[in-house]
Amino acid sequence: MKAVLALAALPLIAAAPAPDPVSPAALSADVKVLASDAFGGRAPGMEGETKTVEWLIAQFKAMGLQPGGPDGSWTQPVPLVRTRIGKGMVRANGIDWTAGKDVYLSTVRPVARAAVRNAPLVFVGYGVHAPERNWDDFKGVDLKGKVAVFLVNDPDFEATGTDDARGKFGDRRMTYYGRWTYKFEEAARRGAVAALIVHDTPGAGYGWATVTAPAGENYDVARPPAPRVMLQGWIEGGAATRLFAAAGQDLAQLRRAARQSNFRPVALKGEGFSADLPVEVTRATSRNVLAKLPGRSQPGEVVMYGAHWDAYGEGAPDAQGRRIRPGANDDALGTAGVLAIARAAARAKPATRTQVFALWTGEERGLLGSETYAANPVYPVAKTVANLTLDILQTAGPARDVLLVGVGQNTLEDALTAAARTQNRVVTPEALPERGLFYRADHFSLARRGVPTLLLMAISGAPDLVAGGRAAGQVWLDGYMRCYHQTCDAWSADWDLRGAAADVDLVRQIGFDLASSSAWPMWRKGSEFAAVRAKTRELR
């Protein structure tokens, strides 16, 4: 078994001269293409996917890279079911709800109609079943055939010193129990017919406009490994308050009660929840794009760089009549960053280990492409050294710092600190841990299988910009979040991508170091992924 080394001891780019820095102009040029109207918002399974995948493969071919997919192909199939809910009836305890205003619903079931009739509503608090934390919101209550109503985030998100939940779930740092994906999955496991989350912007980390951005559209893998509820979605905060009041309950009081370990589910009395909505179902095979540079002497060991190529396609027209949601920053810019690293790797001396460049589909629909890969890996996860992911970079110029998502997870952050020092920069832990960004990007699919990961995501806090400091960084962040998943996340000639290029260079440095060494990053003892990785230690 090879020795497992901490990355902080590694010299940066030890085996060869450092390549030229990543070009902001090259990043901009790639984003301009990917975010153009010709690509239609890059929705999986649609015409925009065909153009996107063909263009990405052409870039890798021009670099001289090899196909990195299964059986010598450039792509890995991701069979998807795409659904879109139409207009219909939604009613809760005698209250008629307006879709998009009071409630947002979708389904991942391939059915002609999504219908629920008079299903009892049950408030389940935060909906957490965590034996390792001695926490159970369900208390054995039967949810079969019912509608589970959740609060967003973790039980300790708003906890005070008198609440049992205080400190049990990382305080303001969201755990996986706080993610909407976990809540929908838990409802399905318990037999619920629908799952609804009460929206509030601080707990969710984004506003109501972001919730409604998919416009009733949803995706799932064609053969999900677990059951799915018939309807899933969100209740707007004011509508939720009225719903609880109609059932004789005070939502604010129940929020407080849900932060205690003795909380029990509460039936929301009334006629229940009913919906009858037409569903348009389309089946498609989407594709992950994979390219590689084989390693010189340890080709079975893999360093992986990743970003997602997909965005939200077309939606309802905005005030200017625009329908295409181009996803210029999220994540055409991350994709451009991976392409930039691949070009640099292709020009460099062949590395010791294999380098894989993964551009995923279906991230915006629940990490579907990366999850499909992680469940069916082309390269064994035990021999995957690290996954380095780019997902949203800042476009406001050089920064004094780089934002780290998931601080304290693994030794890759030591490597990030060392690399940042070469740029006279420092590492700043994410300022908004309540957003749960560590669980919202494609690296998570690999992390949960034990692969050490590093995620750079600029919306984890305000960058400390050289021009204007953190106050200017906050202005940029606030402006971008108004365009998050909207039509205005568009390429602009006014972007200053020097900061983004520097961040891409950090990932390139770390990846090149790993690819030219025999070191293995390690999860820290407190990480929930350390035990998973430890099970395959003998294979390294």
C-alpha positions in Angstrom: 0.0 0.0 0.0 1.3 3.4 -0.9 1.9 6.0 1.8 -0.9 8.5 2.2 0.6 11.9 2.3 -0.8 15.3 3.3 -0.9 17.7 0.4 0.5 20.7 2.3 4.0 19.0 2.1 4.0 19.0 -1.7 5.9 21.7 -3.7 3.7 23.4 -6.2 4.2 22.3 -9.9 7.5 20.6 -8.9 8.2 18.6 -12.1 7.9 21.3 -14.7 7.8 25.1 -15.3 4.5 26.6 -14.5 2.3 27.1 -17.6 1.1 30.4 -18.7 -1.7 31.8 -16.5 -5.3 31.2 -17.6 -6.5 33.8 -20.0 -9.5 35.9 -19.0 -10.1 36.6 -22.7 -10.2 32.9 -23.4 -12.7 32.2 -20.6 -14.9 35.0 -21.9 -14.8 33.7 -25.5 -15.9 30.2 -24.4 -18.7 31.6 -22.3 -19.9 33.8 -25.1 -20.4 30.8 -27.3 -22.0 28.5 -24.6 -24.4 31.2 -23.4 -25.4 32.3 -26.8 -29.0 32.0 -28.0 -27.9 29.3 -30.5 -27.4 26.9 -27.5 -30.9 27.6 -26.2 -30.1 27.6 -22.5 -28.4 24.2 -22.7 -31.4 22.2 -21.3 -30.7 18.4 -21.1 -32.5 16.3 -23.7 -33.3 19.3 -25.9 -31.8 20.7 -29.1 -29.4 22.8 -27.1 -27.8 19.7 -25.6 -26.9 18.4 -29.0 -25.1 21.6 -29.9 -23.4 21.9 -26.5 -22.1 18.3 -26.5 -20.8 18.5 -30.1 -19.1 21.8 -29.3 -17.4 20.5 -26.2 -16.2 17.3 -27.9 -14.7 19.5 -30.7 -12.8 21.5 -28.1 -11.3 18.4 -26.5 -10.4 16.9 -29.9 -8.7 20.2 -30.9 -6.6 20.0 -27.8 -5.4 16.4 -28.6 -7.2 14.8 -25.6 -8.5 11.3 -25.7 -12.1 10.2 -25.2 -12.7 9.6 -21.5 -16.1 7.9 -21.5 -17.0 4.2 -21.4 -15.8 2.0 -24.2 -13.6 4.7 -25.7 -16.4 7.2 -26.2 -16.5 10.9 -25.5 -19.8 10.6 -23.5 -21.5 8.7 -20.8 -25.3 8.2 -21.3 -27.6 9.5 -18.7 -31.2 8.2 -19.3 -33.6 10.9 -18.2 -37.3 11.4 -17.7 -38.3 15.1 -18.3 -41.7 16.2 -16.9 -43.5 19.6 -17.1 -46.6 20.3 -15.2 -49.4 22.3 -16.8 -52.1 24.5 -15.4 -54.7 22.8 -13.2 -56.3 22.7 -9.8 -54.4 23.0 -6.5 -56.3 23.3 -3.2 -55.2 23.0 0.4 -57.7 22.9 3.4 -60.3 24.9 1.5 -57.8 27.5 0.1 -57.3 27.7 -3.7 -53.6 28.2 -4.5 -52.3 29.9 -7.5 -49.3 28.1 -9.1 -46.2 30.2 -9.0 -47.6 32.6 -6.5 -48.7 30.5 -3.6 -47.2 27.2 -4.4 -44.6 25.8 -6.7 -45.1 22.1 -7.8 -43.4 19.6 -10.0 -43.2 15.9 -10.4 -40.6 13.4 -11.4 -43.2 10.6 -12.0 -43.8 9.8 -15.7 -47.6 10.1 -15.5 -50.2 11.7 -17.7 -51.7 13.5 -14.7 -50.4 14.3 -11.3 -53.4 13.8 -9.1 -53.9 13.9 -5.3 -57.3 14.0 -3.7 -58.0 15.1 -0.2 -54.7 13.8 1.2 -54.2 14.8 4.9 -51.6 17.4 5.5 -49.0 16.7 8.3 -46.4 19.2 9.5 -43.2 17.2 10.2 -41.0 20.1 11.4 -37.7 19.9 9.7 -38.3 16.3 8.7 -35.0 15.0 10.1 -34.3 11.4 11.1 -30.8 11.4 12.4 -30.1 8.6 14.9 -26.4 9.6 15.2 -27.6 13.0 16.5 -30.4 11.5 18.7 -32.9 13.4 16.6 -36.2 12.1 15.1 -38.9 14.5 13.9 -41.2 11.7 12.8 -41.7 9.8 16.0 -43.2 6.9 14.1 -46.1 8.8 12.7 -47.5 7.1 9.6 -47.2 9.3 6.5 -48.6 6.8 4.0 -51.0 8.5 1.6 -50.4 11.9 3.3 -48.7 15.2 2.4 -45.6 16.0 4.4 -45.0 19.7 5.1 -41.5 20.6 6.0 -39.5 23.6 7.2 -36.4 24.4 5.1 -32.8 23.9 6.4 -31.8 22.2 9.7 -33.4 22.2 13.2 -30.6 24.4 14.6 -30.7 27.0 11.8 -32.7 29.4 13.9 -32.0 27.8 17.2 -31.2 29.9 20.4 -29.6 28.8 23.6 -32.8 27.4 25.0 -33.5 25.1 22.0 -32.5 21.4 22.1 -31.3 21.7 18.5 -28.6 24.3 19.3 -25.3 23.0 17.9 -26.6 19.5 16.9 -26.5 20.2 13.1 -23.5 22.5 12.7 -25.3 25.7 13.8 -25.6 27.9 10.7 -23.7 25.4 8.5 -26.3 23.4 6.6 -26.0 19.6 6.8 -27.5 17.2 4.2 -30.6 17.0 6.4 -31.3 20.6 5.5 -31.4 20.0 1.7 -34.7 19.9 -0.1 -33.5 16.7 -1.9 -33.2 14.9 1.5 -36.7 16.0 2.5 -38.3 14.9 -0.7 -36.5 11.6 -0.5 -37.4 11.0 3.2 -41.1 11.8 2.4 -41.1 9.2 -0.3 -39.4 6.6 1.8 -42.2 7.0 4.4 -45.0 6.6 1.8 -46.1 10.2 1.5 -47.9 11.1 -1.8 -46.5 14.7 -1.8 -43.9 16.8 0.0 -44.0 20.5 0.4 -41.4 22.8 1.9 -42.3 26.1 3.5 -40.1 28.7 1.7 -38.2 31.4 3.5 -35.3 33.2 1.8 -32.7 33.0 4.7 -33.3 29.3 5.3 -33.3 28.4 1.6 -30.5 30.7 0.6 -32.4 32.1 -2.4 -35.6 33.9 -3.1 -39.0 32.8 -4.4 -38.0 33.7 -8.0 -35.3 31.0 -7.9 -37.8 28.4 -6.6 -40.1 29.1 -9.5 -37.4 29.4 -12.2 -37.8 25.8 -13.6 -41.4 26.7 -14.6 -42.9 23.4 -13.6 -40.2 21.4 -15.3 -38.3 18.6 -13.6 -36.0 15.7 -14.5 -35.0 12.4 -13.0 -33.0 9.4 -14.0 -35.1 7.0 -16.0 -34.8 4.3 -13.4 -34.6 5.9 -10.0 -33.2 3.7 -7.2 -35.7 4.8 -4.7 -39.5 5.7 -4.6 -40.6 9.2 -5.6 -43.6 11.3 -4.3 -46.3 12.2 -6.8 -45.8 15.9 -6.2 -43.0 17.9 -4.7 -42.5 21.6 -4.2 -42.6 24.7 -2.1 -45.2 26.8 -0.3 -44.6 30.6 -0.4 -44.1 31.9 3.1 -47.3 34.0 3.3 -49.4 31.2 1.8 -48.0 28.8 4.4 -48.9 31.1 7.3 -52.5 31.3 5.9 -52.6 27.5 5.5 -51.6 26.9 9.1 -54.0 29.5 10.4 -56.9 27.8 8.5 -55.9 24.6 10.3 -56.0 26.4 13.7 -52.2 26.4 14.0 -49.6 29.2 14.4 -46.7 28.6 12.0 -44.3 30.8 14.0 -45.1 28.9 17.2 -44.6 25.5 15.4 -41.3 26.7 14.1 -40.1 27.2 17.7 -41.5 23.8 18.7 -39.7 22.1 15.9 -36.4 23.1 17.4 -37.0 20.8 20.4 -36.1 17.1 20.5 -39.6 16.2 21.8 -41.3 17.7 18.7 -44.0 15.5 17.2 -45.7 15.8 13.8 -48.8 17.9 13.8 -51.9 17.2 11.6 -53.1 20.2 9.8 -56.9 19.7 10.2 -59.2 20.4 7.3 -60.2 18.9 4.0 -56.6 18.1 3.0 -54.6 18.7 -0.1 -55.9 18.1 -3.6 -54.3 18.7 -7.0 -55.1 17.7 -10.5 -52.4 18.7 -13.0 -51.6 17.6 -16.5 -48.1 16.4 -17.1 -46.1 16.4 -20.3 -43.6 13.6 -20.2 -40.5 13.3 -22.4 -37.9 10.6 -22.3 -34.4 11.4 -23.4 -30.8 10.2 -23.1 -28.6 13.1 -22.0 -24.8 12.9 -21.9 -21.9 13.6 -19.6 -18.8 14.6 -21.6 -15.6 13.0 -20.5 -12.0 13.5 -21.9 -8.7 12.3 -20.5 -5.0 12.6 -20.7 -3.5 9.2 -19.6 -0.9 9.1 -16.9 2.7 8.2 -17.7 3.4 5.7 -15.0 0.3 5.5 -12.7 -2.5 5.6 -15.3 -5.0 3.8 -13.0 -4.9 6.7 -10.5 -7.2 9.6 -11.6 -7.3 13.3 -10.9 -10.7 14.7 -12.0 -11.7 18.2 -12.9 -15.4 18.9 -13.2 -18.1 21.5 -14.0 -21.7 21.2 -15.3 -22.6 22.2 -18.9 -26.4 22.3 -18.4 -28.5 25.3 -17.6 -32.3 25.9 -17.5 -33.2 26.2 -21.2 -36.3 28.3 -21.9 -38.9 29.5 -19.4 -41.6 32.1 -19.1 -40.7 35.5 -20.7 -39.2 38.1 -18.5 -40.1 41.8 -18.6 -38.1 42.2 -21.8 -39.7 39.2 -23.4 -36.6 37.0 -23.1 -37.2 33.3 -22.6 -33.8 31.7 -22.7 -32.0 31.3 -19.4 -28.4 31.1 -20.7 -26.5 30.1 -17.5 -23.5 32.2 -18.5 -21.9 32.1 -15.0 -23.8 29.1 -13.8 -22.0 27.2 -15.2 -20.7 28.1 -18.6 -17.9 30.0 -16.9 -17.0 26.9 -14.8 -17.1 24.8 -18.0 -14.8 27.3 -19.6 -12.5 27.0 -16.6 -12.3 23.2 -17.1 -11.5 23.7 -20.8 -8.8 26.1 -19.9 -7.2 23.6 -17.5 -7.5 20.9 -20.1 -5.7 23.1 -22.7 -2.9 23.8 -20.2 -2.6 20.1 -19.4 -2.5 19.1 -23.1 0.5 21.5 -23.6 2.3 20.3 -20.5 4.6 17.3 -20.1 2.5 14.1 -19.5 1.7 13.7 -15.9 2.3 10.7 -13.7 -1.4 10.1 -13.2 -4.4 10.2 -15.5 -6.3 13.5 -15.7 -10.0 13.4 -16.5 -12.0 16.4 -17.5 -15.7 15.8 -16.7 -18.5 18.1 -17.9 -21.7 16.9 -16.4 -25.4 17.1 -17.4 -28.4 17.5 -15.2 -26.8 19.4 -12.3 -29.6 21.9 -12.1 -32.1 19.0 -11.9 -30.5 17.4 -8.9 -26.9 16.4 -9.8 -28.3 13.8 -12.1 -25.3 13.5 -14.4 -22.6 13.3 -11.8 -24.8 11.0 -9.7 -25.2 8.7 -12.7 -21.4 8.7 -13.1 -20.7 8.1 -9.4 -23.1 5.2 -9.4 -21.5 3.8 -12.6 -18.0 5.1 -12.5 -15.8 4.9 -15.6 -12.8 5.1 -13.3 -12.9 3.4 -9.9 -13.7 5.8 -7.1 -11.2 4.1 -4.8 -8.5 5.1 -7.3 -9.9 8.6 -7.9 -7.4 10.9 -6.2 -9.6 14.0 -6.0 -12.4 15.8 -7.7 -11.9 19.5 -8.3 -15.1 21.3 -9.2 -15.8 24.8 -10.6 -19.3 26.1 -10.2 -20.0 29.8 -10.5 -17.0 32.2 -10.4 -17.0 35.9 -9.7 -16.9 38.3 -12.6 -15.9 41.6 -10.8 -12.1 41.5 -11.1 -9.1 40.5 -9.0 -9.7 39.5 -5.4 -7.4 39.3 -2.3 -9.0 36.0 -1.3 -10.5 32.8 -2.6 -13.7 31.4 -1.0 -13.7 27.9 0.3 -16.9 25.9 0.5 -16.9 23.1 3.1 -14.1 24.2 5.4 -12.7 21.5 7.6 -13.6 18.6 5.3 -10.2 17.4 3.9 -6.6 18.2 3.2 -7.3 19.7 -0.2 -7.9 23.0 1.6 -4.3 22.9 2.7 -3.3 22.7 -0.9 -5.6 25.6 -1.7 -4.0 27.7 1.0 -0.5 26.9 -0.4 -1.6 27.7 -4.0 -3.3 30.9 -3.0 -0.1 32.0 -1.3 1.7 31.9 -4.7 -0.8 34.5 -5.9 -0.4 36.6 -2.7 -4.0 35.7 -1.7 -5.6 34.1 1.3 -8.4 31.5 1.7 -11.7 32.7 3.3 -14.2 30.2 4.6 -17.6 30.5 3.1 -19.6 33.3 4.7 -23.0 31.7 4.0 -22.8 28.1 5.3 -26.5 28.0 5.8 -26.9 27.8 2.0 -25.6 24.2 2.1 -23.5 24.8 -1.0 -21.3 21.8 -0.2 -24.3 19.6 -0.9 -25.5 21.5 -4.0 -22.8 20.9 -6.6 -21.6 18.0 -8.6 -18.5 17.2 -6.4 -21.0 16.0 -3.8 -21.9 12.9 -5.9 -18.2 11.9 -5.6 -17.7 13.0 -2.1 -20.5 10.8 -0.8 -18.6 7.9 -2.3 -15.5 8.9 -0.5 -13.5 10.8 -3.1 -11.8 13.9 -1.6 -13.3 17.0 -3.2 -12.6 20.7 -3.6 -15.4 23.2 -4.6 -14.9 26.8 -5.7 -18.3 28.6 -5.8 -18.3 32.4 -5.7 -21.8 32.7 -4.2 -20.6 31.3 -0.9 -19.8 34.9 0.3 -18.7 38.3 -0.8 -15.1 38.3 -2.3 -12.6 40.8 -1.0 -12.0 42.6 -4.3 -8.8 44.5 -4.9 -11.0 47.4 -6.1 -13.4 48.2 -3.3 -12.9 45.4 -0.8 -15.6 43.2 0.6 -18.2 45.9 0.3 -17.7 46.0 -3.5 -17.8 42.2 -3.4 -21.1 42.2 -1.7 -22.5 44.6 -4.4 -21.4 42.0 -7.0 -22.9 39.1 -5.1 -26.2 40.8 -4.5 -26.4 41.7 -8.2 -25.6 38.2 -9.3 -28.1 36.6 -7.0 -30.9 38.6 -8.7 -29.9 36.9 -11.9 -29.4 33.4 -10.4 -31.2 30.9 -12.7 -32.8 33.8 -14.5 -32.6 35.2 -18.1 -30.1 37.9 -17.0 -27.4 35.3 -16.1 -26.0 36.3 -19.5 -22.5 36.8 -20.9 -21.3 40.4 -20.8 -18.4 42.2 -22.4 -18.2 44.2 -19.2 -17.2 41.2 -17.1 -13.8 41.5 -15.5 -12.6 37.8 -15.4 -9.2 38.4 -14.0 -10.4 37.1 -10.6 -12.1 34.1 -12.2 -9.0 33.3 -14.2 -6.9 33.4 -11.0 -9.3 30.9 -9.3 -9.1 28.6 -12.2 -5.3 28.8 -12.0 -5.5 27.7 -8.3 -7.5 24.6 -9.3 -5.0 23.9 -12.1 -2.0 24.2 -9.8 -3.6 21.8 -7.3 -4.6 19.3 -10.0 -1.2 19.4 -11.7 0.5 18.8 -8.3 -1.7 15.8 -7.6 -1.3 14.4 -11.2 2.6 14.6 -10.9 2.8 13.0 -7.4 1.9 9.9 -5.4 0.1 11.8 -2.7 -3.4 11.0 -1.7 -5.6 13.7 -0.1 -7.3 12.7 3.1 -10.7 13.5 4.7 -10.4 14.9 8.2 -11.5 12.8 11.1 -14.6 14.9 11.7 -15.9 14.5 8.1 -18.9 12.3 7.4 -17.0 11.0 4.3 -13.9 9.8 6.1 -15.3 6.4 7.0 -16.4 5.7 3.4 -12.9 6.4 2.0 -11.3 4.4 4.8 -13.1 1.2 3.5 -11.0 1.3 0.3 -7.7 2.2 1.9 -6.0 -1.1 0.9 -6.7 -0.4 -2.8 -4.4 2.6 -2.7 
